Amino acid sequence: MGLSLTGSLATLFLGVLAMRLVPKKEAVFILGVSRATIDRWRDISGKPKPVKQGVRVYYIESELHDYIMRLTG
């Protein structure tokens, strides 16, 4: 498993699968919620979970879109 960071874009490689990690600021924009809301979601089941890399917090982009699809689906 390796991590490649390029600016605010991070990609986590797990075998053949690559997942795009987005910073919290971008996740807030994608979800249309406040930073306080996304912070409260950390311990709530079914909500997108953060991925910490050092002091930085990212979210898996596909999980954000999956969450939106579950809400609107």
C-alpha positions in Angstrom: 0.0 0.0 0.0 1.4 3.4 -1.0 0.3 7.0 -0.8 1.0 9.6 -3.5 0.3 13.2 -2.6 0.2 16.0 -5.2 -0.9 19.3 -3.8 -4.4 18.9 -2.5 -4.9 15.7 -4.5 -4.1 12.4 -2.8 -4.5 8.9 -4.3 -4.5 5.8 -2.1 -3.4 2.7 -3.9 -4.7 -0.6 -2.6 -3.5 -3.4 -4.9 -5.2 -2.7 -8.3 -7.8 -0.3 -6.8 -7.0 3.4 -6.7 -9.1 5.8 -4.7 -9.0 9.5 -5.0 -8.8 11.3 -1.6 -10.2 14.8 -1.4 -9.3 17.3 1.3 -12.0 18.2 3.9 -12.6 21.5 2.2 -13.5 19.8 -1.1 -15.6 17.2 0.7 -17.6 20.0 2.4 -18.2 21.5 -1.1 -19.2 18.2 -2.7 -21.7 17.3 0.1 -23.0 20.9 0.5 -22.6 20.8 4.3 -20.6 22.9 6.8 -17.2 21.9 8.3 -19.0 21.6 11.7 -21.5 19.1 10.2 -18.9 17.0 8.5 -16.9 17.0 11.8 -20.0 15.8 13.7 -20.5 12.9 11.2 -17.2 11.2 12.3 -18.9 8.9 14.8 -22.3 8.4 13.0 -22.8 5.2 11.2 -23.5 5.4 7.4 -21.8 8.8 7.0 -18.6 9.3 5.0 -15.6 8.6 7.2 -12.4 10.7 7.2 -8.9 9.3 6.3 -6.1 11.0 8.3 -2.7 11.4 6.7 -0.6 13.1 9.4 -2.5 16.2 10.4 -4.4 16.4 7.2 -7.9 15.0 6.8 -9.2 13.5 3.5 -12.3 11.7 2.3 -12.6 9.0 -0.3 -14.3 10.7 -3.2 -16.3 7.6 -4.3 -17.7 7.3 -0.7 -18.9 10.9 -0.9 -20.7 10.2 -4.2 -22.1 6.9 -2.9 -23.5 8.7 0.2 -25.2 11.3 -2.0 -26.7 8.6 -4.2 -28.1 6.8 -1.1 -29.8 10.0 -0.1 -31.2 10.9 -3.5 -31.6 7.3 -4.8 
